[in-house]
Amino acid sequence: MTTHDLTRTPPRLLRRARLTFLIVAVVVPVVITAVALLVLISWLPGLPEQVATHWGVNGADGFGPPSTYVWLLIGVGLVLPLLMAVTTLASVGAHWGGAARLMGALAAGMAVFAAVMCLGSLAMQRDLTDPSDVPGIGGIMALCFAALVVVSAVAWIVQPRVRAEQGRTLEPRHSVAVAQGERVVWVGTTSMPRGPLVFLVLVQLGLVALAAFMLIAGVEGAWIVVLVVIFVAFALLATSSFRVRVTPEGFAARSLLGWPRIRIPLAEVESARAVEISPFGEFGGWGWRISVDGRNGIVMRRGSAIEVSRRDRRPFIATIDGAEEAAALLQAYVDGTRTPGTKPDQTREAKQ
């Protein structure tokens, strides 16, 4: 067994982890939000018709009815944690690990963050007749973040530590062999699934529309939105699709934009195999990721991936169709370097 192999999660430990996650990510936010909501509603009759709802560098600059805080508390303190919990449970499945534990801790932290923010912001306005006289919110925000850190840390500690179960090793669907004097190249493309890609494109179009509106209307700070649009567009182009190659020189992968990229010379490859990957369970998400056990790589979807074990470094992962054949070909080249006298001079290409 190599150092990056993960043990299978015992069913009892998995049930305990899920139960504790539900408590910290669902029950705790519901209780905290309910208590804060009761306090907030009891304060409403004694508050002015308009209260400060937003603060800038020069003090309060946005005002609205006190009921604004009711919806803010429900949205940030309850809806957001519940969305985090549902997304985690749906994405992780049986591949429980550090990512799920972190999401549970953050869900509990967000609930207390919202409660302290809403109650603290209103508490200092209860005796004011003019909402413009409200003091700065710096102290309240510092208390919010402190509460977020403390509660998240406690929620992290009370959850059991579970190492994500690594997917099974996949065997090639047909034999891959390289004859002496032959050069075989495997080429494949791995891309983001259509659903998330369409969603991200729609978000990008929305940002473009917002930036255009702010520029035309002369809104202050429009340049910030323009920079966000440029950054998001570059990130989307750079991470939505990758080209993967296995050649006699080794393994290489690069974005269709040209960056990011990686090249692993054959001399650095210890071994190669195809494995089954759970993006959220093992890597905490999608994209160019680093897992809790040190593996890193291109994780675009759940399913087959080529795992390249490197000398003196952690393995590199790339999810892609045909990973079984790609891994077998790379392993054949690795085995060939241990058999002297092979000098390939013919070329054939296998595309995926």
C-alpha positions as CSV (number, residue, x, y, z in Angstrom):
1,M,0.0,0.0,0.0
2,T,1.4,3.4,-1.0
3,T,1.4,6.4,1.4
4,H,-1.6,8.1,-0.4
5,D,-3.9,5.1,-0.2
6,L,-6.9,5.8,2.1
7,T,-8.7,3.1,4.2
8,R,-12.3,2.3,3.7
9,T,-14.6,4.2,6.1
10,P,-16.2,2.0,8.7
11,P,-20.0,2.2,8.5
12,R,-20.4,3.1,12.1
13,L,-17.9,6.0,11.8
14,L,-19.7,7.2,8.6
15,R,-23.1,7.2,10.3
16,R,-21.7,9.1,13.3
17,A,-20.0,11.7,11.0
18,R,-23.3,12.2,9.1
19,L,-25.4,12.5,12.3
20,T,-22.9,15.0,13.8
21,F,-22.9,17.0,10.5
22,L,-26.7,17.2,10.5
23,I,-26.6,18.5,14.1
24,V,-24.0,21.3,13.4
25,A,-25.1,22.2,9.9
26,V,-28.9,22.0,10.3
27,V,-30.0,21.8,13.9
28,V,-27.6,24.5,15.2
29,P,-28.4,27.1,12.5
30,V,-32.2,26.4,13.0
31,V,-31.9,26.9,16.8
32,I,-29.6,30.0,16.6
33,T,-31.7,31.7,14.0
34,A,-35.0,30.9,15.8
35,V,-33.7,32.4,19.0
36,A,-32.3,35.5,17.3
37,L,-35.5,35.9,15.3
38,L,-37.6,35.9,18.4
39,V,-35.4,38.6,20.0
40,L,-35.4,40.7,16.8
41,I,-39.2,40.6,16.4
42,S,-39.6,41.6,20.1
43,W,-37.5,44.7,19.3
44,L,-39.4,45.8,16.2
45,P,-42.2,47.9,17.9
46,G,-39.6,50.0,19.7
47,L,-37.4,50.8,16.6
48,P,-37.8,53.8,14.4
49,E,-39.5,53.5,11.0
50,Q,-36.1,53.7,9.3
51,V,-32.9,52.2,10.5
52,A,-29.4,52.0,9.2
53,T,-28.9,48.9,7.0
54,H,-25.5,49.6,5.4
55,W,-22.3,51.2,6.5
56,G,-19.5,52.7,4.4
57,V,-16.1,54.1,5.3
58,N,-17.8,57.3,6.4
59,G,-20.5,55.7,8.5
60,A,-24.1,54.7,7.8
61,D,-25.1,55.3,4.1
62,G,-28.1,53.0,3.6
63,F,-31.4,53.0,5.4
64,G,-34.6,50.9,5.4
65,P,-37.3,49.4,7.5
66,P,-36.3,47.3,10.5
67,S,-37.9,44.3,8.9
68,T,-35.0,44.2,6.5
69,Y,-33.0,42.5,9.3
70,V,-35.6,39.8,9.6
71,W,-35.0,38.7,6.0
72,L,-31.3,39.2,6.3
73,L,-31.2,37.0,9.4
74,I,-33.3,34.3,7.7
75,G,-31.3,34.4,4.5
76,V,-27.8,34.4,5.9
77,G,-28.4,32.5,9.1
78,L,-30.8,29.8,7.9
79,V,-31.2,29.5,4.2
80,L,-27.4,29.7,3.4
81,P,-26.4,27.0,6.0
82,L,-29.2,24.7,4.8
83,L,-28.1,25.1,1.2
84,M,-24.5,24.3,2.3
85,A,-25.8,21.2,4.1
86,V,-28.0,19.9,1.3
87,T,-25.2,20.5,-1.3
88,T,-22.7,18.7,0.8
89,L,-24.9,15.7,1.4
90,A,-25.8,15.5,-2.3
91,S,-22.2,15.9,-3.5
92,V,-20.3,13.8,-1.0
93,G,-22.4,10.6,-0.8
94,A,-20.4,7.9,0.9
95,H,-17.1,9.6,0.2
96,W,-17.0,11.5,3.5
97,G,-13.9,13.5,4.4
98,G,-12.5,16.8,5.5
99,A,-14.4,18.9,3.0
100,A,-17.8,17.7,4.4
101,R,-16.5,18.4,7.9
102,L,-15.4,21.9,7.0
103,M,-18.8,22.7,5.3
104,G,-20.6,21.6,8.5
105,A,-18.4,23.8,10.6
106,L,-18.9,26.8,8.3
107,A,-22.7,26.3,8.3
108,A,-22.8,26.6,12.1
109,G,-20.5,29.6,12.0
110,M,-22.6,31.4,9.4
111,A,-25.7,31.1,11.6
112,V,-24.0,32.8,14.6
113,F,-22.4,35.3,12.3
114,A,-25.8,36.4,11.0
115,A,-27.4,36.5,14.5
116,V,-24.6,38.7,16.0
117,M,-24.6,41.0,12.9
118,C,-28.4,41.5,12.9
119,L,-28.9,41.8,16.6
120,G,-25.8,43.9,17.1
121,S,-26.7,46.3,14.3
122,L,-30.2,46.9,15.7
123,A,-29.2,46.9,19.4
124,M,-27.2,50.1,19.0
125,Q,-30.1,51.8,17.2
126,R,-32.9,51.0,19.7
127,D,-32.7,54.3,21.6
128,L,-32.0,56.5,18.5
129,T,-34.6,58.9,17.1
130,D,-32.5,59.9,14.1
131,P,-31.0,56.8,12.2
132,S,-28.2,59.0,10.8
133,D,-26.8,59.3,14.4
134,V,-25.9,55.6,14.5
135,P,-22.2,55.0,15.3
136,G,-19.8,52.9,13.3
137,I,-20.2,49.2,12.9
138,G,-16.6,48.2,13.2
139,G,-16.9,46.7,16.6
140,I,-20.0,44.7,15.7
141,M,-18.3,43.3,12.6
142,A,-15.2,42.3,14.6
143,L,-17.5,40.5,17.1
144,C,-19.3,38.8,14.2
145,F,-16.1,37.4,12.7
146,A,-14.9,36.3,16.2
147,A,-18.1,34.4,16.8
148,L,-17.8,32.9,13.3
149,V,-14.3,31.6,14.0
150,V,-15.1,30.3,17.5
151,V,-18.3,28.5,16.6
152,S,-16.8,27.1,13.4
153,A,-13.8,25.8,15.4
154,V,-16.1,24.1,18.0
155,A,-18.3,22.6,15.2
156,W,-15.1,21.3,13.5
157,I,-13.8,19.7,16.7
158,V,-17.1,17.9,17.7
159,Q,-17.3,16.2,14.3
160,P,-15.3,13.0,13.9
161,R,-12.3,12.9,11.7
162,V,-13.1,10.8,8.6
163,R,-10.6,10.2,5.8
164,A,-12.3,10.1,2.4
165,E,-12.5,6.7,0.9
166,Q,-10.4,6.5,-2.2
167,G,-12.1,5.1,-5.3
168,R,-11.3,1.7,-6.7
169,T,-8.5,1.1,-9.2
170,L,-9.8,0.6,-12.7
171,E,-8.5,-1.9,-15.2
172,P,-8.0,-1.2,-18.9
173,R,-10.9,-2.2,-21.1
174,H,-8.4,-3.7,-23.6
175,S,-4.7,-4.5,-23.4
176,V,-2.3,-1.7,-24.2
177,A,1.1,-2.8,-25.5
178,V,4.0,-0.9,-27.1
179,A,6.1,-2.9,-29.5
180,Q,9.8,-2.4,-29.6
181,G,10.6,0.5,-32.0
182,E,7.1,1.9,-31.8
183,R,6.0,5.3,-30.5
184,V,2.4,5.6,-29.2
185,V,0.7,8.8,-28.2
186,W,-2.5,9.1,-26.3
187,V,-4.5,12.4,-26.5
188,G,-7.7,13.3,-24.6
189,T,-9.7,16.3,-23.5
190,T,-11.4,16.7,-20.2
191,S,-14.0,19.5,-19.8
192,M,-16.3,20.9,-17.2
193,P,-19.8,19.2,-17.3
194,R,-22.4,21.1,-19.4
195,G,-24.7,22.0,-16.5
196,P,-22.1,23.9,-14.4
197,L,-20.5,25.4,-17.5
198,V,-23.9,26.9,-18.7
199,F,-24.5,28.2,-15.2
200,L,-21.1,29.9,-15.0
201,V,-21.6,31.4,-18.5
202,L,-25.0,32.8,-17.4
203,V,-23.3,34.3,-14.3
204,Q,-20.6,35.8,-16.5
205,L,-23.2,37.4,-18.8
206,G,-25.0,38.8,-15.8
207,L,-21.8,40.4,-14.6
208,V,-21.2,41.8,-18.1
209,A,-24.7,43.3,-18.1
210,L,-24.1,44.8,-14.6
211,A,-20.8,46.3,-15.6
212,A,-22.2,47.8,-18.7
213,F,-25.1,49.4,-16.8
214,M,-22.8,50.8,-14.1
215,L,-20.5,52.3,-16.7
216,I,-23.3,53.9,-18.7
217,A,-25.0,55.2,-15.6
218,G,-21.7,56.6,-14.3
219,V,-22.0,54.6,-11.0
220,E,-19.0,55.1,-8.7
221,G,-16.9,52.0,-8.4
222,A,-18.0,50.6,-11.8
223,W,-14.3,49.8,-12.6
224,I,-14.3,47.2,-9.7
225,V,-17.1,45.3,-11.4
226,V,-15.2,45.5,-14.8
227,L,-12.1,44.0,-13.1
228,V,-14.3,41.2,-11.7
229,V,-15.7,40.5,-15.1
230,I,-12.3,40.2,-16.6
231,F,-11.0,38.0,-13.8
232,V,-14.0,35.7,-14.0
233,A,-13.8,35.4,-17.8
234,F,-10.1,34.5,-17.6
235,A,-10.7,32.0,-14.8
236,L,-13.5,30.4,-16.8
237,L,-11.5,30.1,-20.0
238,A,-8.4,28.8,-18.1
239,T,-10.2,26.1,-16.1
240,S,-13.1,24.9,-18.2
241,S,-11.2,22.5,-20.4
242,F,-7.8,20.7,-20.4
243,R,-5.9,18.7,-23.0
244,V,-4.1,15.6,-21.7
245,R,-1.3,13.8,-23.4
246,V,0.6,10.6,-22.7
247,T,3.8,10.3,-24.8
248,P,7.1,8.4,-24.6
249,E,8.4,11.6,-22.9
250,G,5.9,11.4,-20.1
251,F,2.6,13.0,-19.0
252,A,1.4,16.5,-19.9
253,A,-1.8,18.5,-19.3
254,R,-2.6,22.1,-20.2
255,S,-5.6,24.3,-20.4
256,L,-7.0,25.0,-23.9
257,L,-6.0,28.6,-23.0
258,G,-2.4,27.5,-22.6
259,W,-2.2,28.1,-18.8
260,P,-2.3,26.5,-16.3
261,R,-0.2,23.5,-17.5
262,I,1.9,20.7,-16.1
263,R,4.5,18.4,-17.5
264,I,5.7,15.3,-15.8
265,P,8.8,13.8,-17.5
266,L,8.9,10.0,-17.8
267,A,12.0,9.9,-15.5
268,E,9.9,11.3,-12.7
269,V,7.0,8.9,-13.1
270,E,7.0,6.1,-10.5
271,S,3.8,4.4,-11.8
272,A,0.5,5.2,-13.3
273,R,-3.0,3.7,-12.8
274,A,-6.6,4.6,-13.4
275,V,-8.8,5.3,-10.4
276,E,-12.4,6.3,-9.6
277,I,-12.6,9.9,-8.2
278,S,-15.2,11.6,-6.0
279,P,-14.5,15.3,-6.5
280,F,-16.1,16.7,-3.4
281,G,-15.4,13.7,-1.1
282,E,-11.7,13.4,-2.0
283,F,-10.8,16.9,-3.2
284,G,-13.4,19.3,-1.7
285,G,-14.7,20.5,-5.1
286,W,-14.0,20.8,-8.8
287,G,-11.2,22.4,-10.8
288,W,-7.4,22.3,-10.2
289,R,-7.6,20.9,-6.6
290,I,-5.4,19.7,-3.8
291,S,-6.8,16.9,-1.6
292,V,-6.3,16.4,2.2
293,D,-3.8,13.6,1.5
294,G,-1.6,15.8,-0.7
295,R,-2.7,14.6,-4.2
296,N,-3.4,17.4,-6.6
297,G,-4.7,17.7,-10.1
298,I,-7.5,18.4,-12.6
299,V,-10.8,17.3,-11.1
300,M,-13.6,18.1,-13.5
301,R,-16.2,15.4,-12.6
302,R,-16.9,12.2,-10.8
303,G,-15.6,9.1,-12.5
304,S,-12.4,7.7,-14.0
305,A,-9.1,9.5,-13.7
306,I,-5.5,8.8,-14.4
307,E,-3.3,9.0,-11.3
308,V,0.4,9.6,-11.9
309,S,2.6,8.7,-9.0
310,R,5.8,10.8,-9.0
311,R,9.2,10.2,-7.4
312,D,9.6,12.3,-4.2
313,R,6.3,14.1,-4.9
314,R,2.6,13.5,-4.3
315,P,0.5,11.9,-7.1
316,F,-1.1,14.0,-9.9
317,I,-4.7,13.3,-10.9
318,A,-6.6,14.1,-14.1
319,T,-10.2,13.0,-14.5
320,I,-10.8,12.0,-18.1
321,D,-12.7,9.4,-20.3
322,G,-10.3,6.6,-21.3
323,A,-8.2,7.0,-18.2
324,E,-7.7,3.2,-18.1
325,E,-6.0,3.2,-21.5
326,A,-4.0,6.4,-20.8
327,A,-2.7,5.0,-17.5
328,A,-1.8,1.6,-19.1
329,L,0.1,3.3,-21.9
330,L,2.1,5.5,-19.5
331,Q,2.8,2.5,-17.3
332,A,4.0,0.6,-20.4
333,Y,6.5,3.4,-21.0
334,V,7.6,3.4,-17.4
335,D,8.2,-0.4,-17.6
336,G,10.1,0.1,-20.9
337,T,12.6,2.5,-19.2
338,R,13.4,-0.4,-16.9
339,T,14.1,-2.6,-19.9
340,P,17.2,-1.4,-21.7
341,G,17.5,-1.3,-25.5
342,T,14.1,0.1,-26.5
343,K,14.4,3.0,-28.9
344,P,11.0,3.7,-30.6
345,D,11.1,5.1,-34.1
346,Q,7.5,4.5,-35.4
347,T,4.5,6.6,-34.4
348,R,0.9,5.8,-34.0
349,E,-1.7,8.0,-32.2
350,A,-4.6,7.0,-29.9
351,K,-7.1,9.7,-29.5
352,Q,-9.9,9.8,-26.9
